[in-house]
Amino acid sequence: MPIELPPLPYPVSALEPHLSTSTLETVHGEYQRQCVERVNAQIEGSEFAELALEDIVRRAQGSLFNDAAQTWNLAFFWQCLRPRGGGEPGGRLAEKIGQAFGDSAHFRQEFDRIALAVFGSGWVWLVQRPDGSLALVSTCNAATPLTGADRVLLGCDLWEHAYYLDHHNARAAYLEAFWKLVNWDFVASQLR
């Protein structure tokens, strides 16, 4: 079954002024679409042809892994954002963040610290460990926590394509914009 490019969960201009239409068109409409096309070309007629995307990511290696993982990472990333998002997490998610990081301000500081320390392309993730605790992890390039035991709750794309058009080389400015878009309802829905 071919992998499909999932539609954005909002109009392409909906995240402005924090992320521009041009950025979404570039990352979703061009880069992610190309990843999907390359996945489909590589799985055609192979043992991966009937697998779901998550299973391909968990089993693949090399270029197939890179394209499948980026396809999954970006699909997840778009769900983590919403127009008029941001603010503070609530409910059980806020409690778990408080247990792990002290409060949401310290969580955000630690998230930003890790994101700014990622060299080159990568991701920073809020994950839930198998024991239920929360943690922050970073991955390089297309790597994703999906391949391990952690449950992904929130992801932030740190590839240059995610912020260069809007913020040039200012990753910190991009992170400020990211926090104004976080879809806390989606993040909370990922908790076990």
FIKOLZA-1660 file (N, C-alpha, C; in steps of 0.1 Angstrom, whole numbers, plus 5000, padded with zeros to 4 digits):
% residues 192
   i   px   py   pz ch aa at
   1 5008 4988 5000  A  M  N
   1 5000 5000 5000  A  M CA
   1 5009 5012 5000  A  M  C
   2 5007 5021 4990  A  P  N
   2 5016 5033 4990  A  P CA
   2 5013 5042 5002  A  P  C
   3 5024 5049 5006  A  I  N
   3 5023 5058 5017  A  I CA
   3 5018 5071 5010  A  I  C
   4 5009 5078 5017  A  E  N
   4 5003 5090 5012  A  E CA
   4 5008 5102 5020  A  E  C
   5 5009 5114 5014  A  L  N
   5 5013 5126 5020  A  L CA
   5 5001 5130 5028  A  L  C
   6 5001 5131 5042  A  P  N
   6 4989 5135 5049  A  P CA
   6 4987 5150 5047  A  P  C
   7 4975 5154 5046  A  P  N
   7 4972 5168 5045  A  P CA
   7 4976 5175 5058  A  P  C
   8 4979 5188 5057  A  L  N
   8 4981 5196 5069  A  L CA
   8 4968 5197 5076  A  L  C
   9 4968 5197 5089  A  P  N
   9 4955 5198 5097  A  P CA
   9 4949 5212 5098  A  P  C
  10 4954 5221 5089  A  Y  N
  10 4950 5235 5089  A  Y CA
  10 4954 5241 5076  A  Y  C
  11 4948 5252 5072  A  P  N
  11 4953 5258 5059  A  P CA
  11 4967 5262 5059  A  P  C
  12 4974 5262 5048  A  V  N
  12 4988 5265 5047  A  V CA
  12 4992 5278 5053  A  V  C
  13 4983 5288 5053  A  S  N
  13 4986 5301 5059  A  S CA
  13 4983 5302 5073  A  S  C
  14 4977 5292 5080  A  A  N
  14 4971 5293 5093  A  A CA
  14 4981 5296 5104  A  A  C
  15 4994 5293 5102  A  L  N
  15 5004 5295 5113  A  L CA
  15 5011 5308 5112  A  L  C
  16 5007 5316 5103  A  E  N
  16 5013 5330 5102  A  E CA
  16 5008 5338 5114  A  E  C
  17 5016 5347 5119  A  P  N
  17 5029 5352 5114  A  P CA
  17 5041 5343 5119  A  P  C
  18 5038 5333 5127  A  H  N
  18 5049 5326 5133  A  H CA
  18 5057 5317 5124  A  H  C
  19 5049 5310 5115  A  L  N
  19 5055 5302 5104  A  L CA
  19 5048 5306 5092  A  L  C
  20 5055 5310 5082  A  S  N
  20 5049 5315 5070  A  S CA
  20 5044 5305 5060  A  S  C
  21 5035 5309 5052  A  T  N
  21 5030 5301 5041  A  T CA
  21 5041 5295 5033  A  T  C
  22 5051 5303 5030  A  S  N
  22 5063 5298 5022  A  S CA
  22 5070 5287 5029  A  S  C
  23 5071 5288 5042  A  T  N
  23 5078 5277 5050  A  T CA
  23 5069 5264 5049  A  T  C
  24 5056 5265 5051  A  L  N
  24 5048 5253 5051  A  L CA
  24 5047 5247 5037  A  L  C
  25 5047 5256 5026  A  E  N
  25 5047 5251 5013  A  E CA
  25 5060 5244 5010  A  E  C
  26 5071 5249 5015  A  T  N
  26 5084 5243 5012  A  T CA
  26 5086 5230 5020  A  T  C
  27 5083 5230 5033  A  V  N
  27 5085 5218 5041  A  V CA
  27 5075 5208 5038  A  V  C
  28 5062 5211 5038  A  H  N
  28 5052 5201 5036  A  H CA
  28 5050 5198 5021  A  H  C
  29 5048 5209 5013  A  G  N
  29 5044 5207 4999  A  G CA
  29 5056 5203 4990  A  G  C
  30 5068 5205 4994  A  E  N
  30 5080 5201 4986  A  E CA
  30 5088 5190 4993  A  E  C
  31 5094 5193 5004  A  Y  N
  31 5103 5184 5011  A  Y CA
  31 5096 5171 5016  A  Y  C
  32 5085 5173 5023  A  Q  N
  32 5078 5161 5028  A  Q CA
  32 5072 5153 5017  A  Q  C
  33 5067 5159 5007  A  R  N
  33 5062 5152 4995  A  R CA
  33 5073 5144 4988  A  R  C
  34 5084 5150 4987  A  Q  N
  34 5096 5143 4980  A  Q CA
  34 5099 5130 4989  A  Q  C
  35 5099 5132 5002  A  C  N
  35 5102 5120 5011  A  C CA
  35 5092 5109 5008  A  C  C
  36 5079 5113 5007  A  V  N
  36 5069 5103 5005  A  V CA
  36 5071 5096 4991  A  V  C
  37 5074 5104 4981  A  E  N
  37 5076 5098 4968  A  E CA
  37 5088 5089 4968  A  E  C
  38 5099 5092 4975  A  R  N
  38 5111 5083 4976  A  R CA
  38 5108 5071 4984  A  R  C
  39 5100 5072 4995  A  V  N
  39 5096 5060 5002  A  V CA
  39 5088 5051 4993  A  V  C
  40 5078 5056 4986  A  N  N
  40 5070 5047 4977  A  N CA
  40 5079 5041 4966  A  N  C
  41 5088 5048 4960  A  A  N
  41 5097 5042 4950  A  A CA
  41 5105 5031 4956  A  A  C
  42 5110 5033 4968  A  Q  N
  42 5118 5022 4974  A  Q CA
  42 5111 5010 4980  A  Q  C
  43 5098 5012 4983  A  I  N
  43 5091 5000 4989  A  I CA
  43 5084 4992 4978  A  I  C
  44 5082 4998 4966  A  E  N
  44 5074 4991 4956  A  E CA
  44 5080 4977 4953  A  E  C
  45 5072 4967 4954  A  G  N
  45 5076 4953 4952  A  G CA
  45 5085 4947 4962  A  G  C
  46 5087 4954 4973  A  S  N
  46 5096 4949 4984  A  S CA
  46 5088 4943 4996  A  S  C
  47 5095 4938 5006  A  E  N
  47 5088 4933 5018  A  E CA
  47 5081 4944 5026  A  E  C
  48 5085 4957 5023  A  F  N
  48 5079 4968 5030  A  F CA
  48 5066 4973 5023  A  F  C
  49 5063 4968 5012  A  A  N
  49 5052 4974 5003  A  A CA
  49 5038 4974 5010  A  A  C
  50 5036 4965 5019  A  E  N
  50 5022 4965 5026  A  E CA
  50 5023 4970 5040  A  E  C
  51 5034 4975 5045  A  L  N
  51 5036 4979 5059  A  L CA
  51 5030 4993 5060  A  L  C
  52 5026 4996 5072  A  A  N
  52 5022 5010 5076  A  A CA
  52 5035 5018 5078  A  A  C
  53 5035 5031 5076  A  L  N
  53 5046 5039 5077  A  L CA
  53 5054 5037 5090  A  L  C
  54 5047 5036 5102  A  E  N
  54 5054 5034 5114  A  E CA
  54 5062 5021 5114  A  E  C
  55 5057 5011 5108  A  D  N
  55 5064 4998 5107  A  D CA
  55 5076 4999 5098  A  D  C
  56 5075 5007 5087  A  I  N
  56 5086 5009 5078  A  I CA
  56 5097 5016 5086  A  I  C
  57 5094 5026 5093  A  V  N
  57 5104 5034 5101  A  V CA
  57 5111 5024 5111  A  V  C
  58 5103 5016 5117  A  R  N
  58 5109 5007 5127  A  R CA
  58 5118 4996 5121  A  R  C
  59 5116 4992 5109  A  R  N
  59 5123 4981 5103  A  R CA
  59 5134 4985 5092  A  R  C
  60 5133 4997 5087  A  A  N
  60 5141 5001 5076  A  A CA
  60 5155 5006 5080  A  A  C
  61 5164 5007 5071  A  Q  N
  61 5177 5012 5073  A  Q CA
  61 5181 5021 5061  A  Q  C
  62 5192 5028 5062  A  G  N
  62 5197 5036 5051  A  G CA
  62 5187 5046 5046  A  G  C
  63 5187 5048 5032  A  S  N
  63 5179 5059 5027  A  S CA
  63 5164 5056 5029  A  S  C
  64 5160 5044 5029  A  L  N
  64 5145 5042 5031  A  L CA
  64 5142 5046 5046  A  L  C
  65 5150 5043 5055  A  F  N
  65 5148 5048 5069  A  F CA
  65 5147 5063 5069  A  F  C
  66 5157 5070 5063  A  N  N
  66 5157 5084 5063  A  N CA
  66 5145 5090 5058  A  N  C
  67 5140 5086 5046  A  D  N
  67 5128 5092 5040  A  D CA
  67 5116 5088 5048  A  D  C
  68 5115 5076 5052  A  A  N
  68 5103 5072 5060  A  A CA
  68 5102 5079 5073  A  A  C
  69 5114 5080 5080  A  A  N
  69 5114 5087 5093  A  A CA
  69 5110 5101 5092  A  A  C
  70 5116 5108 5082  A  Q  N
  70 5113 5122 5080  A  Q CA
  70 5098 5124 5076  A  Q  C
  71 5093 5115 5068  A  T  N
  71 5078 5115 5065  A  T CA
  71 5070 5114 5078  A  T  C
  72 5074 5105 5087  A  W  N
  72 5066 5103 5099  A  W CA
  72 5069 5115 5109  A  W  C
  73 5081 5119 5110  A  N  N
  73 5085 5130 5119  A  N CA
  73 5077 5143 5115  A  N  C
  74 5076 5146 5103  A  L  N
  74 5070 5158 5098  A  L CA
  74 5054 5157 5100  A  L  C
  75 5049 5145 5097  A  A  N
  75 5034 5143 5099  A  A CA
  75 5031 5145 5114  A  A  C
  76 5039 5140 5123  A  F  N
  76 5037 5142 5137  A  F CA
  76 5039 5157 5141  A  F  C
  77 5049 5163 5136  A  F  N
  77 5052 5177 5138  A  F CA
  77 5040 5186 5135  A  F  C
  78 5034 5184 5124  A  W  N
  78 5023 5193 5120  A  W CA
  78 5011 5192 5130  A  W  C
  79 5010 5180 5136  A  Q  N
  79 4999 5178 5146  A  Q CA
  79 5002 5185 5159  A  Q  C
  80 5015 5187 5161  A  C  N
  80 5020 5194 5174  A  C CA
  80 5017 5209 5173  A  C  C
  81 5013 5214 5162  A  L  N
  81 5011 5229 5160  A  L CA
  81 4997 5231 5157  A  L  C
  82 4992 5244 5160  A  R  N
  82 4979 5248 5156  A  R CA
  82 4978 5263 5156  A  R  C
  83 4969 5268 5148  A  P  N
  83 4967 5283 5149  A  P CA
  83 4963 5287 5163  A  P  C
  84 4967 5298 5167  A  R  N
  84 4964 5303 5181  A  R CA
  84 4967 5293 5191  A  R  C
  85 4978 5286 5190  A  G  N
  85 4982 5276 5200  A  G CA
  85 4990 5283 5210  A  G  C
  86 4999 5275 5216  A  G  N
  86 5008 5280 5226  A  G CA
  86 5001 5281 5240  A  G  C
  87 5005 5290 5248  A  G  N
  87 5001 5291 5262  A  G CA
  87 5007 5280 5270  A  G  C
  88 5000 5275 5280  A  E  N
  88 5005 5265 5290  A  E CA
  88 4998 5252 5288  A  E  C
  89 5005 5241 5291  A  P  N
  89 4998 5228 5291  A  P CA
  89 4989 5228 5303  A  P  C
  90 4978 5220 5303  A  G  N
  90 4969 5218 5314  A  G CA
  90 4967 5204 5318  A  G  C
  91 4959 5202 5328  A  G  N
  91 4955 5189 5333  A  G CA
  91 4966 5179 5336  A  G  C
  92 4965 5167 5332  A  R  N
  92 4974 5156 5335  A  R CA
  92 4988 5159 5329  A  R  C
  93 4988 5165 5317  A  L  N
  93 5001 5168 5310  A  L CA
  93 5008 5178 5319  A  L  C
  94 5002 5188 5324  A  A  N
  94 5009 5198 5332  A  A CA
  94 5014 5192 5345  A  A  C
  95 5006 5183 5351  A  E  N
  95 5011 5176 5363  A  E CA
  95 5024 5168 5360  A  E  C
  96 5024 5160 5349  A  K  N
  96 5035 5152 5345  A  K CA
  96 5047 5161 5341  A  K  C
  97 5045 5172 5335  A  I  N
  97 5056 5181 5332  A  I CA
  97 5062 5187 5345  A  I  C
  98 5053 5190 5355  A  G  N
  98 5057 5195 5368  A  G CA
  98 5065 5184 5375  A  G  C
  99 5061 5172 5375  A  Q  N
  99 5069 5161 5381  A  Q CA
  99 5083 5159 5375  A  Q  C
 100 5084 5161 5362  A  A  N
 100 5096 5158 5355  A  A CA
 100 5106 5171 5355  A  A  C
 101 5100 5183 5354  A  F  N
 101 5108 5194 5352  A  F CA
 101 5106 5205 5362  A  F  C
 102 5097 5204 5372  A  G  N
 102 5095 5214 5382  A  G CA
 102 5083 5222 5378  A  G  C
 103 5082 5228 5366  A  D  N
 103 5071 5235 5361  A  D CA
 103 5073 5237 5346  A  D  C
 104 5063 5243 5340  A  S  N
 104 5063 5245 5325  A  S CA
 104 5074 5254 5321  A  S  C
 105 5077 5264 5329  A  A  N
 105 5088 5274 5326  A  A CA
 105 5101 5266 5325  A  A  C
 106 5104 5258 5335  A  H  N
 106 5117 5250 5335  A  H CA
 106 5117 5240 5323  A  H  C
 107 5105 5234 5321  A  F  N
 107 5104 5225 5309  A  F CA
 107 5108 5232 5296  A  F  C
 108 5102 5244 5294  A  R  N
 108 5105 5251 5282  A  R CA
 108 5120 5255 5281  A  R  C
 109 5126 5260 5292  A  Q  N
 109 5140 5263 5293  A  Q CA
 109 5149 5251 5289  A  Q  C
 110 5146 5240 5294  A  E  N
 110 5153 5228 5291  A  E CA
 110 5152 5223 5277  A  E  C
 111 5139 5224 5272  A  F  N
 111 5136 5221 5258  A  F CA
 111 5145 5230 5249  A  F  C
 112 5144 5243 5251  A  D  N
 112 5152 5252 5243  A  D CA
 112 5167 5250 5244  A  D  C
 113 5172 5247 5256  A  R  N
 113 5186 5245 5258  A  R CA
 113 5190 5233 5249  A  R  C
 114 5182 5222 5250  A  I  N
 114 5186 5210 5242  A  I CA
 114 5184 5213 5227  A  I  C
 115 5174 5220 5223  A  A  N
 115 5172 5224 5209  A  A CA
 115 5183 5232 5203  A  A  C
 116 5188 5242 5211  A  L  N
 116 5199 5250 5207  A  L CA
 116 5212 5243 5206  A  L  C
 117 5213 5232 5214  A  A  N
 117 5226 5225 5214  A  A CA
 117 5227 5214 5203  A  A  C
 118 5216 5212 5196  A  V  N
 118 5216 5202 5185  A  V CA
 118 5225 5208 5173  A  V  C
 119 5235 5201 5170  A  F  N
 119 5244 5206 5159  A  F CA
 119 5239 5201 5146  A  F  C
 120 5236 5210 5137  A  G  N
 120 5231 5206 5124  A  G CA
 120 5216 5203 5124  A  G  C
 121 5212 5194 5115  A  S  N
 121 5198 5190 5114  A  S CA
 121 5194 5180 5125  A  S  C
 122 5182 5181 5129  A  G  N
 122 5177 5171 5139  A  G CA
 122 5164 5175 5145  A  G  C
 123 5161 5170 5156  A  W  N
 123 5148 5171 5163  A  W CA
 123 5150 5172 5178  A  W  C
 124 5141 5178 5185  A  V  N
 124 5140 5177 5200  A  V CA
 124 5126 5172 5203  A  V  C
 125 5125 5163 5212  A  W  N
 125 5112 5156 5215  A  W CA
 125 5109 5156 5230  A  W  C
 126 5097 5157 5233  A  L  N
 126 5092 5154 5246  A  L CA
 126 5086 5140 5245  A  L  C
 127 5091 5131 5253  A  V  N
 127 5087 5117 5253  A  V CA
 127 5082 5112 5266  A  V  C
 128 5074 5101 5266  A  Q  N
 128 5070 5095 5278  A  Q CA
 128 5077 5081 5278  A  Q  C
 129 5084 5079 5289  A  R  N
 129 5092 5066 5290  A  R CA
 129 5082 5055 5294  A  R  C
 130 5086 5043 5292  A  P  N
 130 5077 5031 5295  A  P CA
 130 5072 5031 5310  A  P  C
 131 5080 5038 5319  A  D  N
 131 5075 5038 5333  A  D CA
 131 5065 5050 5335  A  D  C
 132 5062 5057 5325  A  G  N
 132 5052 5068 5326  A  G CA
 132 5059 5082 5328  A  G  C
 133 5071 5083 5331  A  S  N
 133 5078 5096 5333  A  S CA
 133 5080 5103 5320  A  S  C
 134 5082 5116 5320  A  L  N
 134 5085 5124 5309  A  L CA
 134 5100 5127 5308  A  L  C
 135 5105 5128 5296  A  A  N
 135 5119 5132 5294  A  A CA
 135 5120 5139 5280  A  A  C
 136 5131 5146 5279  A  L  N
 136 5134 5153 5266  A  L CA
 136 5146 5146 5260  A  L  C
 137 5145 5144 5247  A  V  N
 137 5156 5137 5239  A  V CA
 137 5158 5145 5226  A  V  C
 138 5170 5145 5221  A  S  N
 138 5172 5151 5208  A  S CA
 138 5177 5139 5199  A  S  C
 139 5174 5141 5186  A  T  N
 139 5179 5132 5176  A  T CA
 139 5185 5139 5165  A  T  C
 140 5195 5133 5158  A  C  N
 140 5202 5139 5147  A  C CA
 140 5195 5135 5134  A  C  C
 141 5195 5144 5124  A  N  N
 141 5190 5141 5111  A  N CA
 141 5176 5135 5112  A  N  C
 142 5173 5124 5106  A  A  N
 142 5159 5118 5106  A  A CA
 142 5156 5109 5117  A  A  C
 143 5166 5107 5126  A  A  N
 143 5163 5097 5137  A  A CA
 143 5151 5102 5145  A  A  C
 144 5144 5092 5151  A  T  N
 144 5132 5094 5158  A  T CA
 144 5130 5085 5170  A  T  C
 145 5124 5089 5181  A  P  N
 145 5121 5080 5192  A  P CA
 145 5112 5069 5188  A  P  C
 146 5105 5070 5177  A  L  N
 146 5096 5060 5173  A  L CA
 146 5102 5046 5172  A  L  C
 147 5115 5046 5170  A  T  N
 147 5122 5033 5169  A  T CA
 147 5126 5027 5182  A  T  C
 148 5123 5033 5193  A  G  N
 148 5126 5028 5206  A  G CA
 148 5114 5026 5215  A  G  C
 149 5115 5025 5228  A  A  N
 149 5104 5022 5237  A  A CA
 149 5096 5035 5241  A  A  C
 150 5102 5047 5239  A  D  N
 150 5095 5059 5243  A  D CA
 150 5083 5062 5235  A  D  C
 151 5073 5068 5241  A  R  N
 151 5062 5073 5233  A  R CA
 151 5064 5088 5231  A  R  C
 152 5062 5092 5218  A  V  N
 152 5065 5106 5214  A  V CA
 152 5052 5114 5218  A  V  C
 153 5055 5125 5224  A  L  N
 153 5044 5134 5228  A  L CA
 153 5044 5147 5220  A  L  C
 154 5056 5153 5218  A  L  N
 154 5058 5166 5212  A  L CA
 154 5071 5165 5204  A  L  C
 155 5071 5171 5192  A  G  N
 155 5084 5171 5184  A  G CA
 155 5086 5185 5178  A  G  C
 156 5098 5189 5177  A  C  N
 156 5102 5202 5171  A  C CA
 156 5112 5200 5161  A  C  C
 157 5109 5203 5148  A  D  N
 157 5118 5202 5137  A  D CA
 157 5129 5212 5138  A  D  C
 158 5142 5207 5138  A  L  N
 158 5153 5216 5139  A  L CA
 158 5161 5216 5126  A  L  C
 159 5156 5211 5116  A  W  N
 159 5162 5212 5103  A  W CA
 159 5161 5226 5098  A  W  C
 160 5172 5230 5091  A  E  N
 160 5172 5244 5086  A  E CA
 160 5160 5248 5078  A  E  C
 161 5154 5238 5070  A  H  N
 161 5142 5241 5062  A  H CA
 161 5130 5246 5071  A  H  C
 162 5130 5242 5083  A  A  N
 162 5119 5245 5092  A  A CA
 162 5119 5260 5096  A  A  C
 163 5130 5267 5096  A  Y  N
 163 5131 5280 5100  A  Y CA
 163 5138 5290 5092  A  Y  C
 164 5146 5286 5082  A  Y  N
 164 5154 5295 5075  A  Y CA
 164 5146 5306 5068  A  Y  C
 165 5136 5303 5061  A  L  N
 165 5128 5313 5054  A  L CA
 165 5123 5324 5063  A  L  C
 166 5119 5320 5075  A  D  N
 166 5113 5330 5084  A  D CA
 166 5122 5336 5094  A  D  C
 167 5133 5328 5098  A  H  N
 167 5141 5333 5108  A  H CA
 167 5156 5332 5105  A  H  C
 168 5159 5329 5093  A  H  N
 168 5173 5328 5088  A  H CA
 168 5181 5318 5097  A  H  C
 169 5192 5322 5103  A  N  N
 169 5199 5313 5111  A  N CA
 169 5196 5314 5126  A  N  C
 170 5185 5321 5129  A  A  N
 170 5182 5324 5143  A  A CA
 170 5173 5313 5149  A  A  C
 171 5179 5302 5153  A  R  N
 171 5171 5291 5158  A  R CA
 171 5163 5295 5170  A  R  C
 172 5169 5303 5179  A  A  N
 172 5162 5308 5191  A  A CA
 172 5149 5316 5187  A  A  C
 173 5149 5324 5177  A  A  N
 173 5137 5331 5173  A  A CA
 173 5127 5321 5168  A  A  C
 174 5131 5311 5161  A  Y  N
 174 5122 5300 5156  A  Y CA
 174 5116 5293 5168  A  Y  C
 175 5123 5290 5178  A  L  N
 175 5118 5284 5190  A  L CA
 175 5107 5293 5197  A  L  C
 176 5110 5306 5197  A  E  N
 176 5100 5315 5203  A  E CA
 176 5087 5314 5195  A  E  C
 177 5088 5313 5182  A  A  N
 177 5076 5312 5174  A  A CA
 177 5069 5298 5176  A  A  C
 178 5077 5288 5177  A  F  N
 178 5072 5274 5180  A  F CA
 178 5063 5274 5192  A  F  C
 179 5068 5280 5203  A  W  N
 179 5060 5280 5215  A  W CA
 179 5047 5287 5214  A  W  C
 180 5045 5296 5204  A  K  N
 180 5032 5303 5202  A  K CA
 180 5023 5294 5194  A  K  C
 181 5027 5283 5189  A  L  N
 181 5019 5274 5181  A  L CA
 181 5017 5260 5186  A  L  C
 182 5023 5257 5198  A  V  N
 182 5022 5243 5203  A  V CA
 182 5007 5240 5205  A  V  C
 183 5003 5228 5201  A  N  N
 183 4989 5223 5202  A  N CA
 183 4989 5214 5215  A  N  C
 184 4988 5220 5226  A  W  N
 184 4988 5212 5239  A  W CA
 184 4978 5201 5240  A  W  C
 185 4966 5203 5233  A  D  N
 185 4956 5193 5233  A  D CA
 185 4961 5181 5226  A  D  C
 186 4968 5182 5215  A  F  N
 186 4973 5171 5208  A  F CA
 186 4984 5164 5217  A  F  C
 187 4993 5172 5222  A  V  N
 187 5004 5166 5230  A  V CA
 187 4998 5158 5242  A  V  C
 188 4988 5164 5249  A  A  N
 188 4981 5156 5260  A  A CA
 188 4975 5144 5255  A  A  C
 189 4969 5144 5243  A  S  N
 189 4962 5132 5238  A  S CA
 189 4972 5120 5235  A  S  C
 190 4985 5123 5235  A  Q  N
 190 4995 5113 5232  A  Q CA
 190 4999 5105 5245  A  Q  C
 191 4996 5111 5256  A  L  N
 191 4999 5104 5269  A  L CA
 191 4993 5090 5270  A  L  C
 192 5000 5081 5276  A  R  N
 192 4995 5068 5279  A  R CA
 192 4986 5069 5291  A  R  C
% end
